[in-house]
Amino acid sequence: MNRYSIWKYAVIVIAMLVGSLYTLPNFFGEAPAVQISSAKTSAKVDTATQSKVEEVLRSSGLQAQAIALESTTLKVRFNNTDEQLKAKDAIQRALNPQDAQGSYVVALNLISRSPQWLSSLNAAPMYLGLDLRGGVHFMLQVDMAAALTKKAESLSGDIRSSLREKNIRHSGISRDGQSIDIRFRDKETMDAALTLIQNQFADLQSVAGPEGSEFKLRSNLKLEAGRKVQEQALKQNITTLHNRINELGVAEPVIQQQGLDRIVVQLPGVQDTAKAKDILGRTATLEIRMVDESSEARLAEVGSGAVPFGTEKYLERSGQGVVVKKQVLLTGENLTDAQPGFDNQTQEAAVHLTLDAKGARIFKDVTRENVGKRMAILLFEKGKGEVVTAPVIRSEIGGGRVQISGRMSTVEAADTALLLRAGSLAAPMEIIEERTIGPSLGAENIAKGFNSVTWGFVAVTLFMCIYYMLFGFISSIALAVNLLLLVAVLSMLQATLTLPGMAAMALVLGMAIDANVLINERVREELRNGAAPQTAIYSGYERAWSTILDSNVTTLIAGLALLAFGSGPVRGFAVVHCLGIMTSMFSAVFFSRGLVNLWYGGQKKLKSVSIGTVWRPDGTVAHKDN
């Protein structure tokens, strides 16, 4: 009756082993480290970079605990912060010899002390949130009016080009805030323009009428189109912030929308507010210029002469110099999209650009007038320019579609496209709230949260052991297993633990023991009604299961609602809450019954069970300390 199959005990043992394995990394703590990542698409962090860093450390007399190359970052771990700071300065000088804002970002970081054998099993500790680790918090206000104005400016250029193509003459196009005004001398021309705008610009709502001796057509963005522009501006700004913050080496940055026009940025582990502001303000822009073909420029390219007046010298990725004219023909503002792809002729990796109407017209004119000459496409990051490619113009290029290539890999093409596509903000932002949380406060929060969970566990355990005797002790073991499995699952999911998450852990302890209380009281009820001990154990677990399932499902529904509609700390609480409910159902029912079956299941003539005092309805004692 009260026997478990071998496979059920195997499941329990496997769950315990896996839980212990993935909980273990959380006990090793963090060590100071230096993280190296690329600040430019042309700079790659690879094995060559690792060898250079190892040589720098040897020459500086510094010993690293561990060096790990992970994807596009290199992490070097040290024993203490003194070695960390010395190593940062030495690596900074070696990788960026001329300027601190060079091709590589050398940042201070904290990484886990977990041994290599645990890391090889992908066992890693939970991430700690801003309130537990310390860091910086920003609230950014997005200028939505500027986003709408920028969209209106783009549309006015597109309308001008469309009217020119259809040979519809007008007396001028002006912009009044977010409204586009077009003047005409006669009604017939205005009607033709109105028809064109209605057919080609579905996002605009136009009103036409006379104004003095002329006729005026005023176009405004429709309400739905305006909302879409604002949503896209907010999404692009969030994407841009994600791309910029990657180089800080923040393990789990929080970048999320708050309200209709605000963005919250939380950077755990970052204490340098000025550095964080510098990263948030980073920009990447595209410029198209003509290459100077003069003999003086050719000499300057190879370093044999001075750069001619009115030109500038930039380097290609290969290190070859290119002298370009200062006049900028096109900028990234004329860029509407950038996607990685391949050259149709050579099958080399390339980036396909899409220009707006103004940019397409300028590019068509430039390529028509400069056939046979070289045109340079430059990428500027942090004010420093680099020639991505400088092809020879073979023929006139129209249609607003441009391809850039230049011996780049598919990864470089994807990186360049991403940087161009989300390298600039869709709308300006300003910091309206700034807060720094020190690591000491984070450590204090961790201690308080740990104490709340510990003392909550101790209190519940003492009550269960005193009130339910051996069954209470088994329930306490099941509660400890529940906590073990919860931490393991959070670690496996690489979830971010915050202070509300620790509060949810403490709450889960009380909710998890509720299932065991139901089971124990059901067993007592069966004993009170005169059932045999083995029958009472079996019936107690079977009849309590439906009640436990109902209560946990309803609580889980509430948790899922918090997870779906909440944000920030509420979501952190909801994640731990929902996972804790699921692990508690395993530990409180499946695991605790396994222990009970292991202890009592083999006793055929069981006369009593240790479940505390069982009182009959008439006031007599059926069992006491059995």
matplotlib code that plots the C-alpha trace (Angstrom):
import matplotlib.pyplot as plt

x = [0.0, 2.7, 5.5, 7.3, 8.6, 12.4, 11.9, 10.2, 13.1, 15.4, 13.6, 14.0, 17.7, 18.3, 16.3, 18.4, 21.7, 20.8, 19.4, 22.6, 24.8, 23.1, 22.7, 26.4, 27.7, 25.8, 28.0, 31.3, 30.7, 32.2, 35.8, 37.1, 37.8, 38.7, 36.5, 37.7, 35.2, 35.3, 34.3, 34.3, 33.2, 36.7, 38.2, 37.7, 38.3, 39.8, 42.6, 45.2, 43.8, 44.0, 47.6, 48.4, 46.6, 48.5, 51.8, 50.9, 50.1, 53.4, 55.4, 53.6, 54.2, 50.5, 49.0, 45.4, 43.3, 41.6, 41.2, 38.1, 37.2, 33.4, 31.9, 33.1, 34.4, 37.5, 37.3, 40.4, 39.8, 42.0, 42.4, 41.8, 40.8, 44.4, 45.5, 42.3, 43.0, 46.7, 45.7, 43.1, 45.6, 48.2, 45.7, 44.2, 47.7, 48.5, 45.2, 44.5, 48.0, 47.0, 43.6, 41.6, 38.5, 40.1, 39.1, 38.6, 36.6, 38.5, 36.0, 36.0, 33.6, 32.7, 32.5, 31.7, 34.4, 32.8, 35.4, 35.9, 34.3, 31.0, 31.3, 31.8, 28.4, 26.8, 26.2, 26.3, 25.0, 21.9, 22.3, 21.8, 19.6, 20.5, 19.2, 21.4, 24.6, 24.6, 24.9, 23.3, 19.6, 18.5, 15.1, 15.1, 12.5, 12.0, 11.1, 8.1, 7.4, 10.9, 10.2, 7.0, 8.8, 11.6, 9.0, 7.2, 10.5, 11.2, 7.7, 8.0, 11.1, 9.4, 6.4, 8.7, 10.3, 7.0, 5.6, 8.7, 8.4, 4.8, 5.6, 3.1, 4.3, 3.9, 4.7, 6.6, 6.6, 7.0, 6.7, 4.8, 5.7, 4.3, 2.2, 3.3, 2.0, 2.1, 1.0, -0.4, -1.5, -4.6, -7.1, -6.5, -2.9, -3.8, -6.4, -3.8, -1.4, -4.1, -4.9, -1.2, -0.7, -3.8, -2.6, 1.1, 1.1, -1.6, -0.3, -1.2, -4.5, -4.8, -7.1, -7.2, -8.6, -8.0, -5.8, -5.7, -4.8, -3.3, -4.4, -2.9, -2.8, -2.0, -1.1, -0.8, 0.0, -3.1, -3.6, -2.8, 0.3, 1.5, 1.2, 3.1, 5.9, 6.1, 6.1, 8.8, 10.9, 10.7, 11.6, 14.5, 15.9, 15.6, 17.4, 20.1, 20.6, 21.0, 23.7, 25.6, 25.4, 26.8, 30.3, 30.0, 30.0, 26.9, 25.6, 21.9, 21.0, 17.4, 16.2, 12.5, 9.7, 7.8, 4.7, 4.3, 7.5, 10.0, 12.7, 14.2, 17.9, 19.4, 23.0, 23.9, 27.5, 28.4, 29.5, 31.0, 28.0, 30.1, 31.2, 27.6, 26.5, 29.2, 28.1, 24.4, 25.4, 27.3, 26.5, 27.4, 26.8, 27.4, 28.9, 29.4, 32.2, 34.2, 37.8, 40.4, 42.0, 44.8, 48.5, 49.1, 46.3, 47.9, 51.2, 49.4, 47.7, 51.1, 52.5, 54.9, 53.2, 50.9, 47.1, 45.8, 43.7, 40.0, 40.5, 40.9, 42.7, 41.1, 42.2, 40.5, 40.2, 43.3, 45.3, 45.5, 45.0, 42.3, 42.1, 38.6, 37.0, 35.5, 32.3, 29.7, 27.3, 25.0, 24.7, 23.1, 20.0, 19.2, 19.3, 16.0, 17.3, 20.4, 20.5, 23.3, 23.5, 25.8, 27.1, 25.2, 28.3, 31.1, 29.0, 31.0, 29.4, 27.8, 25.5, 22.4, 21.3, 18.0, 17.9, 15.0, 13.7, 16.1, 19.1, 18.1, 17.9, 21.3, 22.9, 21.6, 22.9, 26.3, 26.8, 25.7, 28.2, 31.2, 31.3, 34.8, 35.7, 36.0, 33.4, 34.1, 31.6, 32.8, 31.5, 32.0, 31.9, 32.7, 33.8, 36.4, 36.0, 36.9, 36.5, 34.3, 34.7, 35.8, 34.5, 34.8, 31.5, 30.7, 27.4, 24.5, 22.8, 19.1, 16.2, 17.6, 19.3, 23.0, 25.4, 28.6, 31.3, 35.0, 36.5, 34.2, 33.1, 29.4, 29.8, 31.2, 28.4, 25.8, 27.5, 27.8, 24.2, 23.1, 25.2, 23.9, 20.3, 20.2, 23.4, 21.5, 18.5, 15.2, 14.3, 16.4, 16.3, 17.2, 18.0, 15.3, 16.2, 19.6, 20.4, 23.5, 23.3, 26.5, 27.8, 27.7, 23.9, 23.6, 25.5, 23.3, 20.1, 21.5, 22.2, 18.7, 17.0, 19.1, 18.2, 14.5, 14.6, 16.7, 14.7, 11.5, 12.7, 13.9, 10.6, 8.5, 10.8, 10.6, 6.8, 6.4, 8.8, 7.1, 3.5, 3.8, 6.9, 8.4, 6.0, 6.9, 10.6, 9.9, 7.9, 10.9, 13.3, 10.8, 10.8, 14.6, 14.4, 11.9, 14.3, 17.2, 15.2, 13.9, 17.4, 18.6, 15.8, 16.5, 20.2, 19.5, 17.3, 19.9, 17.2, 17.9, 17.3, 16.1, 15.0, 11.3, 12.5, 14.0, 10.7, 8.9, 11.3, 10.3, 6.7, 7.1, 8.3, 5.1, 3.0, 5.0, 4.5, 0.8, 0.6, 2.3, 0.0, -3.0, -1.5, -0.6, -4.1, -5.7, -3.6, -4.6, -8.3, -8.0, -6.4, -9.1, -11.7, -10.1, -8.2, -5.1, -1.8, -0.9, -4.4, -4.3, -1.0, -2.3, -5.7, -4.1, -1.9, -4.6, -7.4, -5.2, -3.8, -6.9, -7.1, -3.4, -3.7, -6.7, -5.0, -1.7, -3.4, -5.4, -2.3, -0.3, -3.0, -2.5, 1.2, 1.0, -1.2, 1.5, 4.0, 2.0, 0.9, 3.5, 6.8, 10.1, 10.1, 6.6, 7.8, 10.8, 8.5, 6.2, 8.9, 10.1, 6.5, 5.4, 8.6, 8.3, 4.7, 5.8, 8.8, 6.7, 4.2, 7.0, 8.7, 5.6, 3.8, 6.1, 9.3, 7.7, 5.6, 8.8, 10.4, 7.3, 7.1, 10.7, 10.3, 7.0, 6.2, 8.2, 6.5, 3.7, 2.3, 2.6, 0.7, 1.3, 2.9, 4.7, 2.5, 1.9, -1.3, -4.4, -7.6, -10.9, -14.1, -15.1, -11.9, -10.0, -6.5, -6.2, -2.4, 0.1, 3.8, 3.4]
y = [0.0, 2.5, 1.4, 3.4, 1.9, 2.0, 4.5, 7.0, 6.8, 7.2, 10.4, 11.8, 11.0, 12.6, 15.7, 16.0, 15.6, 18.1, 20.5, 20.3, 20.6, 23.8, 25.4, 24.9, 27.9, 30.3, 29.6, 30.4, 34.2, 36.6, 37.7, 41.0, 40.8, 42.8, 42.4, 43.2, 43.7, 45.4, 49.1, 49.0, 46.4, 46.2, 45.2, 41.6, 39.8, 36.4, 34.1, 36.7, 39.2, 36.6, 35.9, 39.6, 40.1, 37.1, 38.7, 42.0, 40.4, 38.5, 41.6, 43.5, 40.8, 40.1, 36.6, 35.9, 33.3, 32.5, 33.8, 32.9, 33.8, 33.8, 34.7, 38.2, 39.1, 38.1, 37.9, 37.9, 37.0, 38.2, 37.5, 41.1, 44.5, 45.9, 43.4, 44.1, 47.9, 47.4, 44.9, 47.2, 50.0, 47.7, 46.2, 49.6, 50.9, 47.8, 47.5, 51.3, 52.8, 56.2, 56.9, 55.6, 55.5, 53.2, 50.0, 48.0, 48.6, 47.5, 47.5, 46.4, 43.6, 40.8, 37.2, 34.0, 32.0, 28.7, 26.1, 25.1, 21.7, 23.4, 26.0, 23.2, 21.8, 25.2, 25.5, 29.2, 31.3, 33.5, 37.0, 39.6, 42.6, 46.3, 46.2, 43.3, 44.0, 47.8, 49.8, 52.8, 53.5, 56.0, 57.2, 58.6, 60.8, 60.4, 63.5, 62.2, 65.6, 65.5, 62.0, 63.2, 66.4, 64.2, 62.0, 65.1, 66.4, 63.0, 63.0, 66.5, 65.5, 62.4, 64.5, 67.0, 64.2, 62.6, 65.9, 66.4, 63.0, 63.6, 67.1, 68.7, 72.3, 74.0, 77.4, 75.9, 73.3, 74.3, 72.6, 74.2, 72.0, 68.5, 69.9, 69.9, 72.9, 72.9, 76.0, 76.0, 78.7, 76.9, 74.5, 71.8, 71.4, 71.2, 68.5, 66.5, 66.8, 65.8, 62.7, 61.8, 62.2, 60.1, 57.3, 57.3, 58.5, 56.6, 57.8, 61.4, 63.1, 66.2, 69.2, 71.4, 74.9, 78.5, 80.9, 84.4, 84.4, 80.9, 77.4, 75.5, 71.8, 71.0, 67.4, 65.9, 62.4, 60.4, 59.6, 55.9, 56.7, 59.1, 56.4, 54.0, 56.5, 57.0, 53.3, 52.7, 55.5, 54.0, 50.5, 51.8, 53.8, 50.7, 48.6, 51.3, 51.4, 47.6, 47.8, 50.5, 48.9, 45.6, 47.1, 47.8, 44.1, 44.3, 40.7, 41.5, 45.1, 46.1, 48.3, 48.5, 50.8, 52.7, 54.5, 55.9, 57.9, 56.8, 54.2, 52.7, 51.6, 49.7, 48.6, 46.1, 46.1, 49.5, 52.1, 54.7, 56.9, 59.1, 56.0, 54.8, 58.2, 58.2, 54.8, 55.8, 58.9, 56.9, 57.4, 55.7, 57.5, 56.9, 59.4, 59.3, 61.4, 61.5, 60.3, 62.9, 61.5, 64.1, 63.2, 65.0, 62.9, 59.7, 60.6, 61.5, 58.1, 56.3, 58.8, 60.5, 63.9, 66.3, 66.0, 68.5, 71.5, 70.6, 66.9, 64.4, 61.1, 58.0, 54.4, 51.4, 48.1, 46.8, 49.8, 51.5, 55.3, 57.0, 60.8, 62.0, 65.4, 67.2, 67.8, 65.3, 64.1, 61.9, 61.0, 58.3, 60.6, 59.6, 55.9, 54.1, 50.5, 48.4, 44.7, 42.2, 40.1, 39.1, 40.7, 39.2, 39.1, 38.1, 36.4, 38.3, 39.5, 42.9, 45.4, 46.5, 50.1, 51.7, 55.5, 57.9, 59.9, 62.8, 60.5, 58.5, 61.7, 63.0, 59.6, 59.3, 62.7, 62.1, 58.7, 60.1, 63.0, 61.0, 57.8, 56.3, 58.0, 56.6, 57.2, 56.5, 55.2, 56.1, 54.8, 57.1, 55.8, 58.0, 60.7, 58.5, 57.7, 54.5, 53.8, 50.8, 50.7, 53.0, 51.5, 52.9, 54.3, 52.2, 53.7, 55.8, 54.2, 55.1, 53.7, 54.5, 51.1, 51.0, 48.1, 48.4, 45.7, 45.5, 42.2, 41.9, 38.6, 37.7, 38.6, 42.0, 42.6, 41.8, 43.9, 46.9, 46.6, 46.4, 49.4, 51.5, 50.4, 51.1, 53.2, 56.5, 57.4, 57.8, 60.6, 62.6, 61.6, 63.3, 61.8, 62.9, 60.6, 59.2, 57.0, 55.1, 52.1, 51.2, 47.6, 47.9, 48.6, 45.6, 43.4, 44.6, 43.8, 40.3, 39.7, 40.9, 38.8, 35.7, 36.2, 36.5, 33.2, 31.5, 32.5, 31.8, 28.3, 27.7, 28.9, 26.7, 23.7, 24.1, 24.3, 21.3, 19.1, 19.9, 19.6, 16.7, 14.8, 12.5, 13.6, 17.2, 16.4, 14.8, 17.9, 20.1, 18.0, 18.4, 22.1, 22.2, 20.3, 22.7, 25.6, 23.7, 23.0, 26.6, 28.0, 25.4, 26.2, 30.0, 29.3, 27.1, 29.7, 32.4, 34.5, 37.8, 37.6, 40.9, 41.9, 41.2, 37.8, 37.0, 38.1, 35.7, 32.9, 33.6, 33.6, 30.3, 28.6, 29.3, 28.3, 25.1, 23.9, 24.4, 21.3, 19.2, 20.5, 19.4, 15.9, 15.5, 16.6, 14.2, 11.4, 12.5, 12.5, 9.0, 7.8, 9.7, 7.7, 4.4, 3.6, 1.4, 3.4, 2.2, 2.9, 6.3, 7.3, 6.2, 7.9, 11.0, 11.6, 10.5, 12.7, 15.7, 15.8, 17.3, 20.1, 20.8, 20.9, 23.3, 25.7, 25.7, 26.2, 29.2, 30.7, 30.0, 31.8, 34.9, 34.6, 34.4, 37.5, 39.4, 38.0, 39.0, 42.5, 43.5, 45.2, 45.6, 44.4, 42.9, 40.6, 39.6, 38.6, 36.8, 34.7, 33.3, 32.9, 30.8, 28.6, 28.1, 26.8, 24.2, 23.0, 22.9, 20.5, 18.1, 18.3, 18.5, 15.6, 13.4, 13.8, 13.7, 10.7, 8.9, 9.5, 8.3, 5.2, 4.5, 4.7, 3.1, 1.2, -1.9, -2.5, -4.9, -4.9, -1.2, -0.3, 3.5, 6.4, 9.4, 12.3, 14.0, 14.0, 12.8, 13.9, 12.0, 14.0, 12.8, 14.3, 11.1, 10.6, 8.0, 8.4, 10.4, 10.7, 7.5]
z = [0.0, 1.1, -1.2, -3.9, -7.1, -7.7, -10.5, -8.2, -5.7, -8.7, -9.7, -6.1, -6.1, -9.5, -8.5, -5.3, -7.2, -10.0, -7.4, -5.3, -8.4, -9.7, -6.3, -5.4, -7.5, -5.4, -2.4, -4.0, -4.2, -6.7, -7.5, -8.9, -12.6, -15.7, -18.7, -22.3, -25.1, -28.4, -28.7, -32.6, -35.1, -36.5, -33.2, -32.3, -29.0, -29.8, -28.9, -30.2, -27.7, -24.9, -25.7, -25.7, -22.3, -20.8, -22.0, -20.5, -17.1, -17.1, -17.9, -15.1, -12.5, -12.1, -11.6, -12.8, -11.1, -14.4, -17.9, -19.9, -23.5, -23.7, -27.1, -27.8, -24.3, -22.4, -18.6, -16.3, -12.7, -9.8, -6.0, -4.8, -6.0, -5.9, -8.5, -10.5, -10.7, -11.6, -14.3, -15.7, -16.1, -17.7, -20.2, -21.0, -22.0, -24.0, -26.0, -26.3, -26.4, -27.9, -26.3, -23.4, -25.7, -28.3, -30.0, -26.8, -23.6, -20.5, -17.6, -14.0, -13.3, -10.8, -11.9, -10.1, -8.3, -9.3, -10.2, -13.8, -13.5, -12.4, -15.2, -17.8, -16.7, -17.3, -13.6, -12.8, -9.9, -10.0, -11.2, -8.5, -9.1, -8.5, -4.9, -3.9, -5.8, -6.0, -9.2, -10.9, -11.8, -14.5, -15.5, -19.0, -20.6, -24.3, -26.3, -28.3, -29.8, -31.4, -32.8, -34.4, -35.7, -37.2, -38.9, -40.3, -41.6, -43.3, -44.9, -46.2, -48.1, -49.5, -50.6, -52.3, -54.2, -55.2, -56.5, -58.5, -60.1, -61.0, -62.3, -59.9, -59.4, -56.0, -54.5, -51.6, -48.9, -45.3, -41.9, -39.0, -36.0, -37.0, -39.8, -43.5, -45.5, -49.3, -51.3, -54.9, -57.3, -58.6, -57.3, -60.1, -59.1, -55.4, -56.1, -58.1, -55.1, -52.7, -54.7, -54.8, -51.0, -50.3, -52.6, -51.5, -47.9, -46.0, -42.7, -43.5, -43.1, -45.4, -45.5, -48.6, -49.0, -50.3, -48.4, -49.8, -53.4, -53.2, -52.1, -49.2, -48.5, -44.8, -43.9, -40.4, -39.1, -38.3, -34.6, -35.2, -37.2, -34.6, -31.9, -34.1, -34.6, -30.8, -30.1, -32.7, -31.3, -27.8, -29.1, -31.2, -28.2, -26.0, -28.6, -28.9, -25.2, -25.1, -27.8, -26.0, -22.5, -23.8, -23.7, -19.9, -19.2, -17.1, -16.5, -16.4, -17.2, -16.8, -19.7, -19.9, -20.8, -18.1, -19.1, -22.6, -22.9, -20.2, -20.0, -16.9, -17.0, -14.1, -14.3, -11.4, -10.4, -12.1, -9.6, -12.1, -13.0, -15.3, -17.3, -17.5, -18.8, -21.4, -22.7, -22.8, -24.8, -27.3, -31.0, -34.3, -37.6, -41.2, -43.6, -47.4, -48.9, -52.1, -52.1, -53.1, -56.3, -56.5, -56.5, -53.2, -51.6, -53.0, -51.3, -48.1, -48.1, -47.9, -45.4, -47.9, -47.8, -46.0, -46.2, -48.8, -47.6, -47.4, -46.9, -44.0, -43.7, -42.3, -42.1, -43.7, -41.7, -43.4, -42.1, -45.5, -45.4, -47.4, -48.0, -48.3, -48.8, -45.9, -47.7, -46.4, -49.1, -47.0, -43.3, -41.2, -40.9, -44.5, -43.6, -43.0, -42.8, -42.8, -43.2, -43.6, -46.8, -49.6, -52.8, -55.7, -57.9, -55.6, -52.9, -50.3, -47.1, -47.5, -45.8, -47.7, -46.9, -47.7, -48.0, -47.6, -50.5, -50.0, -49.5, -52.6, -54.8, -53.5, -54.0, -57.5, -58.4, -56.9, -58.6, -61.9, -61.8, -60.4, -62.5, -62.4, -59.1, -55.6, -52.9, -49.3, -46.7, -43.2, -39.9, -36.9, -33.3, -30.4, -32.8, -34.5, -38.2, -40.1, -43.8, -44.1, -47.9, -50.7, -54.0, -57.5, -58.9, -62.0, -62.9, -61.7, -58.6, -58.1, -56.1, -52.7, -52.2, -51.5, -50.8, -48.9, -48.7, -48.2, -47.3, -44.2, -42.6, -42.1, -38.4, -39.2, -41.7, -39.1, -36.5, -38.9, -39.9, -36.3, -35.3, -38.3, -37.7, -34.0, -33.6, -33.1, -31.0, -32.8, -30.3, -27.9, -24.2, -20.9, -17.5, -15.1, -12.2, -11.2, -8.3, -7.2, -4.8, -3.2, -2.8, 1.0, 0.9, -1.5, 0.9, 3.8, 1.7, 1.0, 4.7, 5.6, 3.0, 3.9, 7.6, 6.8, 4.8, 7.5, 10.5, 8.7, 7.9, 11.5, 13.0, 10.7, 11.3, 15.1, 15.0, 12.7, 14.7, 18.0, 16.7, 14.3, 15.7, 13.1, 10.4, 11.2, 10.8, 7.4, 6.4, 7.4, 5.2, 2.4, 3.0, 2.8, -0.5, -1.8, -1.1, -2.7, -5.9, -6.1, -5.9, -8.5, -10.9, -10.6, -11.2, -14.2, -15.7, -14.9, -13.3, -11.6, -7.9, -6.3, -2.8, -3.7, -5.0, -1.6, 0.0, -2.3, -1.1, 2.5, 1.5, -0.4, 2.8, 4.6, 1.5, 0.9, 4.5, 4.1, 1.9, 4.6, 7.2, 5.1, 4.7, 8.3, 9.5, 7.0, 8.5, 11.9, 10.9, 9.6, 12.8, 14.8, 12.8, 13.8, 10.6, 10.7, 10.6, 7.0, 5.8, 7.5, 5.7, 2.4, 2.7, 4.1, 1.1, -1.4, 0.0, 0.6, -3.0, -4.6, -2.0, -2.4, -6.2, -6.1, -3.7, -5.5, -9.0, -7.8, -6.2, -9.4, -11.5, -9.3, -9.7, -13.5, -13.5, -11.6, -14.1, -17.1, -16.0, -13.5, -14.1, -12.3, -8.7, -9.1, -11.9, -9.8, -7.0, -9.4, -11.0, -7.6, -6.4, -9.4, -9.4, -5.7, -6.0, -8.6, -6.6, -3.4, -5.0, -5.8, -2.5, -0.2, -1.9, -3.9, -1.9, 1.6, 0.7, -0.5, 2.9, 4.8, 2.6, 3.1, 6.9, 7.5, 4.2, 5.0, 8.4, 7.8, 11.4, 12.0, 15.2, 15.5, 13.7, 15.2, 14.3, 17.6, 19.7, 18.0, 19.8, 19.4, 19.2, 22.7, 24.1, 24.6, 23.2, 20.3, 19.9, 21.7, 20.7, 18.7]

ax = plt.figure().add_subplot(projection="3d")
ax.plot(x, y, z, "-o")
ax.set_aspect("equal")
plt.show()
